[in-house]
Amino acid sequence: MKQSLRFSNIIGGALLLSGTLATPAFAQLPTIPPTHIVVLIEENHSYSSIYGSSSAPHINALAALPNAAVFSNFHAITHPSQPNYLQLYSGSNQGLTTDNPPGAGTYPYTTANMGAQLINAGKTFITYSEDLPSVGYDGTAVGYYVRKHNPCTNWVSTGTIGANQYGPSVNQPLTAFPYASNYSSLPTVSYVVPNDLDDMHDGTDPSTIVNGDTWMYNHLDSLRQWALAHNTLYIVTFDESYDFDPANQILTIFFGPMVKGGMYTENVNLYNLLRTIEDMYGLGYAGSAATSTTITDCWQNDTAVVVSTGINNVAAIDYSFKVVPNPASQMITFQSNQAVNESASLTITDAVGHFIGKYAVNGTDLSVNTSAFAAGVYYYKVATNRGVLGGGKFVISHN
């Protein structure tokens, strides 16, 4: 099962043509787009009131995990709530600057939006709203559900589906969320919107932060655990800081197997988040996402490509790799026919392309503990910033 691949004119996945580096689109996003993205939207709290707060132990436990990226300079766009939801979803407030619903006859809108972009690209989108009384419900409020926190409803058409519109099935109650054993049926992208009792906005609990944090743990901690083994990106964000807070700084966390954990300090906002999701799947840009930047520095395969002027003279190198034992159970060793004396990494994916792990390679042997791997077929790839050195497959069997 020895495989080898010569490389001399491939650099970081880009072909070197006539001495010019031709960089592929979205080169600094995950090589394999997330199978699912789940965005949890909380309410009305500043970064400093959540991050490090003893009232939010579960959010802070999530933020401390190795695969969590915490954005410490992330901002909402405006006040109050409704415009921010619209801006995250469509790159525009659609002319709504208050929490009042759009006037009769002014919607469904026909402007670009996250749901329509995904559906038109052959993918799927759903918003799951707690206490939404029925699929496609278009009322202003019922119980603790409020329409102003559910932007997708503004593009729902109950008749002919016009430009950038879709049917009522995009607008679902939280009871339709595919919990635990059925997470694999999640849409490509989904928004999860707690009701006003559970989103930290209102509530009977003495601390609305405690209430919302506990709700998040009870409803989505099993998703957090599932995400790492299923190429799923879990995002926690807020619609805005406290009303009329001019800084409008909010906590935002990315969590998943494709995330390079740590603290990120760049000045970004809800438009940057929208654009990043759009770029994940090669979509167009809605509204102000077109003039925003993509978040590119928090992904596991984010590598800086260094191009030397003499790159065309780099000698071709033949590597071959094997894995022993194969099948493996508790431990597996990757062996190269010659020492790898440059910065290299070995990436493992499962049989359907889900990211499993990434390891630094140095020398001829790399041993990996596979006792926690599920039984099945896996693939590996060894690469440097100049290209792929080789790869192959192996089998895990715990029998």
C-alpha positions in Angstrom: 0.0 0.0 0.0 2.9 2.3 -0.7 2.0 5.4 -2.5 4.2 8.3 -3.7 3.7 11.6 -5.4 6.4 13.7 -7.0 6.1 17.4 -6.3 8.0 20.4 -7.6 5.5 22.7 -9.2 2.6 22.5 -6.7 2.5 24.9 -3.8 -0.2 24.8 -1.1 -2.7 23.5 -3.6 -1.9 26.2 -6.2 -0.2 25.5 -9.5 2.9 27.5 -10.3 2.5 28.8 -13.9 5.3 30.6 -15.6 6.8 31.6 -12.2 3.5 33.1 -10.9 1.6 31.7 -8.0 -2.0 31.0 -9.0 -3.8 30.9 -5.7 -7.2 29.1 -5.7 -10.3 30.9 -4.4 -10.9 30.7 -0.7 -7.5 29.2 -0.1 -7.5 30.0 3.6 -10.9 28.4 4.4 -11.3 24.8 5.4 -10.2 22.5 2.6 -13.4 20.5 3.1 -16.4 22.8 3.7 -18.4 22.0 6.9 -21.0 19.4 6.3 -23.2 21.4 8.6 -23.1 24.9 10.2 -25.3 25.6 13.2 -25.5 29.3 14.4 -27.0 29.9 17.8 -28.1 33.6 18.2 -28.3 35.0 21.8 -29.5 38.4 22.9 -28.5 41.8 24.2 -25.2 41.2 26.1 -21.8 42.6 25.7 -18.6 40.7 25.3 -17.4 41.6 28.8 -20.7 40.6 30.4 -20.4 37.0 29.0 -16.7 36.1 28.5 -15.2 35.2 31.8 -18.5 35.5 33.6 -19.4 33.0 36.3 -23.0 33.4 35.3 -22.2 31.7 31.9 -20.2 28.6 32.8 -21.2 26.6 29.8 -20.4 29.2 27.2 -17.1 29.8 28.8 -16.4 26.1 29.0 -17.1 26.0 25.2 -14.7 28.9 24.7 -11.9 27.2 26.5 -11.9 24.0 24.4 -9.0 23.3 22.0 -11.2 23.6 18.9 -12.8 26.9 19.9 -11.9 30.3 18.3 -13.0 33.2 20.5 -13.4 36.6 18.8 -12.6 39.3 21.3 -13.2 42.3 18.9 -16.5 41.2 17.3 -19.3 43.7 16.8 -23.0 43.9 16.0 -23.9 46.6 13.4 -26.5 48.7 15.1 -29.4 48.8 17.6 -32.0 47.5 18.2 -32.4 43.8 17.6 -34.2 43.3 14.3 -31.8 45.2 12.0 -28.9 43.0 13.3 -30.7 39.8 12.6 -31.5 41.0 9.1 -27.9 42.2 8.5 -26.5 38.8 9.6 -28.9 37.0 7.3 -28.9 39.3 4.2 -26.2 41.9 4.6 -28.8 44.7 5.0 -31.4 45.9 7.4 -33.8 46.0 4.4 -34.9 49.5 5.5 -36.0 48.4 8.9 -34.4 50.4 11.7 -36.7 49.4 14.6 -38.2 46.2 15.9 -41.5 46.9 14.2 -42.5 44.3 11.5 -42.4 45.3 7.8 -45.6 46.9 6.6 -48.3 44.8 4.9 -47.5 44.4 1.2 -43.8 45.2 1.5 -42.7 41.6 1.7 -41.7 38.9 0.9 -38.5 40.6 -0.1 -36.6 39.7 -3.2 -33.1 40.7 -2.1 -30.2 38.2 -1.6 -30.2 36.3 1.6 -28.5 33.3 3.2 -31.4 30.9 2.8 -32.1 31.5 -0.8 -28.4 31.5 -1.7 -28.0 28.0 -0.2 -31.2 26.7 -1.7 -30.3 28.0 -5.2 -26.9 26.3 -4.9 -28.5 22.9 -4.2 -27.9 23.1 -0.4 -30.3 23.5 2.5 -31.2 26.1 5.1 -33.6 26.2 8.1 -34.2 28.6 10.9 -35.4 26.8 14.1 -37.3 29.2 16.4 -38.3 28.3 19.9 -42.1 28.7 20.4 -42.9 29.2 16.7 -46.4 27.9 16.7 -46.4 26.3 13.3 -44.2 25.9 10.2 -44.1 29.2 8.3 -45.9 31.2 11.0 -45.9 34.9 10.0 -47.3 36.5 13.1 -45.6 39.2 15.1 -45.5 37.3 18.5 -47.0 34.4 20.3 -46.0 33.3 23.8 -42.2 34.1 24.1 -41.7 33.9 20.3 -41.1 37.2 18.5 -40.9 37.7 14.7 -38.2 40.4 15.0 -35.7 37.7 15.8 -36.6 35.5 12.8 -35.3 37.2 9.7 -36.0 34.3 7.3 -39.7 34.8 7.5 -39.4 38.1 5.5 -38.6 36.1 2.3 -41.2 33.3 2.7 -43.7 33.1 -0.2 -46.9 31.2 0.2 -47.6 31.5 -3.5 -45.3 31.8 -6.5 -41.7 31.6 -5.4 -40.0 34.8 -6.7 -36.4 35.9 -6.9 -34.5 35.1 -3.6 -37.6 33.6 -2.0 -38.6 30.2 -0.7 -41.5 28.3 0.8 -42.6 28.2 4.4 -40.6 25.0 5.2 -37.5 27.1 5.8 -39.2 28.6 8.8 -39.5 25.8 11.4 -40.2 25.6 15.2 -37.4 24.4 17.4 -39.4 21.1 18.0 -38.3 20.2 14.4 -34.6 20.5 15.3 -33.0 17.0 14.7 -31.6 16.3 18.1 -28.9 13.7 19.1 -29.4 10.5 17.1 -30.6 12.4 14.1 -28.1 15.3 13.8 -26.9 13.9 10.4 -30.2 15.2 9.0 -29.3 18.8 9.8 -29.5 21.2 6.9 -26.3 22.6 5.4 -26.7 25.8 7.5 -29.2 26.5 10.3 -30.0 29.3 12.7 -31.2 28.3 16.2 -33.2 31.1 17.9 -34.3 30.6 21.5 -37.4 32.4 22.7 -37.3 35.6 24.7 -37.3 33.6 27.9 -34.2 31.6 27.0 -32.1 33.9 24.8 -30.8 36.1 27.7 -33.1 39.0 26.6 -35.9 38.6 29.1 -36.8 36.0 31.7 -38.1 35.2 35.2 -34.7 33.9 36.4 -32.8 36.5 38.5 -30.0 36.4 36.0 -31.0 36.2 32.4 -27.4 35.1 31.6 -27.7 32.1 33.8 -31.0 31.1 32.2 -29.7 31.4 28.6 -26.4 29.7 29.4 -28.3 26.7 31.0 -30.7 26.6 28.0 -27.7 26.4 25.6 -26.2 23.6 27.6 -29.4 21.6 27.8 -30.3 21.9 24.2 -27.0 22.0 22.3 -24.2 20.5 24.3 -24.8 17.1 22.6 -24.4 18.9 19.3 -21.1 20.3 20.5 -19.9 16.8 21.3 -21.2 15.4 17.9 -19.7 18.2 15.8 -16.0 17.2 16.3 -16.6 13.8 14.7 -18.9 15.0 11.9 -17.2 18.0 10.2 -19.7 20.4 11.8 -19.1 24.0 12.6 -21.0 25.3 15.7 -21.2 29.1 16.0 -22.4 31.0 19.1 -23.0 34.8 18.6 -25.2 37.6 19.9 -27.5 40.0 18.0 -26.2 43.1 19.8 -24.7 44.4 23.0 -26.8 46.3 25.5 -29.2 48.7 23.9 -27.6 52.0 22.8 -24.1 50.7 23.7 -22.0 52.5 21.1 -19.2 49.9 21.1 -21.7 47.1 20.4 -19.1 44.5 21.2 -20.4 40.9 21.4 -18.9 37.5 22.1 -18.7 35.2 19.1 -17.3 31.7 19.2 -16.5 29.2 16.3 -16.2 25.6 17.4 -15.5 22.5 15.3 -12.9 20.1 14.0 -11.8 22.5 11.3 -11.2 25.4 13.9 -7.8 26.4 15.1 -8.5 27.3 18.7 -7.4 30.5 20.4 -8.2 34.1 20.9 -8.6 36.2 17.7 -8.5 40.0 18.0 -9.2 41.3 14.5 -12.1 43.9 14.2 -14.9 41.9 12.6 -18.7 42.0 12.7 -21.9 40.3 11.6 -21.2 41.1 7.9 -17.9 39.3 8.1 -19.6 36.3 9.6 -22.2 36.3 6.8 -19.5 36.5 4.1 -17.4 33.8 5.7 -20.4 31.3 5.6 -21.0 32.4 2.0 -17.4 31.7 1.0 -17.5 28.3 2.7 -19.9 27.1 0.0 -18.9 29.4 -2.9 -22.0 31.5 -2.8 -22.5 35.0 -4.0 -22.5 37.9 -1.5 -25.6 39.4 0.0 -25.7 43.2 0.7 -22.7 44.5 2.6 -21.1 41.1 2.8 -19.7 42.0 -0.7 -17.6 44.8 0.7 -16.6 42.9 3.9 -13.7 40.5 4.4 -13.7 36.8 5.0 -12.5 35.4 8.4 -9.6 33.3 7.3 -7.2 32.9 10.2 -8.9 30.5 12.5 -9.0 27.3 10.4 -6.9 24.2 10.9 -5.5 24.2 7.4 -4.6 27.9 7.4 -0.9 28.0 6.3 1.2 30.8 5.1 2.7 30.1 1.6 6.2 31.3 1.2 7.4 31.6 -2.4 11.0 31.8 -3.2 12.2 33.3 -6.5 14.1 30.1 -7.2 11.1 27.8 -6.7 11.2 26.5 -10.2 14.6 25.1 -9.5 13.5 23.0 -6.5 14.5 19.4 -7.2 11.6 16.9 -7.3 11.6 14.6 -4.3 10.0 11.1 -4.2 8.4 10.1 -0.9 6.5 6.9 -0.2 4.6 6.2 3.0 3.2 3.1 4.7 1.2 2.5 7.9 1.8 -0.2 10.4 0.0 -2.1 11.7 -2.8 -2.0 9.1 -5.5 -2.8 10.3 -4.7 -1.1 13.6 -6.5 -0.9 16.9 -4.7 1.1 19.7 -1.8 2.7 17.9 -0.7 3.3 14.3 2.6 4.4 12.9 3.1 6.3 9.7 6.5 5.6 8.1 8.3 7.5 5.3 11.0 6.0 3.1 13.2 9.0 3.9 13.2 11.7 6.6 10.9 14.7 6.2 13.2 17.5 7.2 10.8 20.4 6.5 7.7 21.6 8.2 5.0 19.1 7.2 1.7 17.9 8.6 -0.4 14.7 8.3 -4.1 15.1 8.0 -6.6 12.2 8.7 -10.1 12.1 7.4 -12.7 9.4 7.6 -14.2 7.5 4.7 -16.7 10.3 3.8 -14.2 13.2 4.1 -14.9 14.3 7.7 -11.8 15.8 9.4 -10.4 13.6 12.2 -7.1 15.2 13.1 -3.9 16.9 12.0 -0.4 16.1 13.3 3.1 17.6 12.8 5.5 15.3 10.8 9.3 15.3 11.5 11.7 12.6 10.5 10.6 9.2 9.3 8.0 7.9 11.8 4.9 9.4 13.3 2.8 7.4 15.9 -0.8 8.2 16.6 -3.0 6.8 19.3 -6.1 5.5 17.5 -7.9 3.9 20.5 -10.7 6.5 20.3 -11.2 6.2 16.6 -14.3 4.4 15.5 -13.9 1.2 13.5 -13.7 1.9 9.8 -11.7 3.1 6.8 -9.6 6.3 7.1 -7.5 8.4 4.7 -4.3 10.3 5.4 -2.4 13.0 3.5 1.1 14.4 4.2 1.7 17.9 3.0 4.0 20.9 3.3 3.4 24.4 2.1 4.9 23.3 -1.2 2.4 20.6 -1.8 1.3 17.0 -1.1 4.1 14.5 -0.3 2.0 11.4 -0.3 -0.8 9.6 1.4 -3.0 6.5 1.6 -5.6 4.7 3.6 -5.8 2.5 6.7 -8.3 0.5 8.6 -9.2 0.7 12.3 -10.5 -2.5 13.8 -11.1 -2.9 17.6 -12.0 -6.6 17.4 
